[in-house]
Amino acid sequence: MPQGGRIVTAPGATFFGHPRGLATLFFTEMWERFSYYGMRALLILFMTAAVDHGGLGFSVAKAGVIYGLYTAMFT
């Protein structure tokens, strides 16, 4: 209930002194970042893998240039 312009929560409804919803937000953002950077690393591995192993067969230099352009343009 608002009291004097402040929202009062039930005791124990905090996560290290913060609202419980903040923990959900933090872990969701952390997982999203982990997945994003992990997929960027897998992109290089996919581009440099041999064609007979399901990759594109690019050289490391070419894959690095494509990755660098992707990073510069879309992040």
Buried (B, 14 or more C-beta within 10 A) or exposed (E): EEEEEEEEEEEEEEEEEEEEEEEEEEEEEEEEEEEEEEEEEEBBEBBBBEEEEEBEEBEEEEBBEBBEEEEEEEE
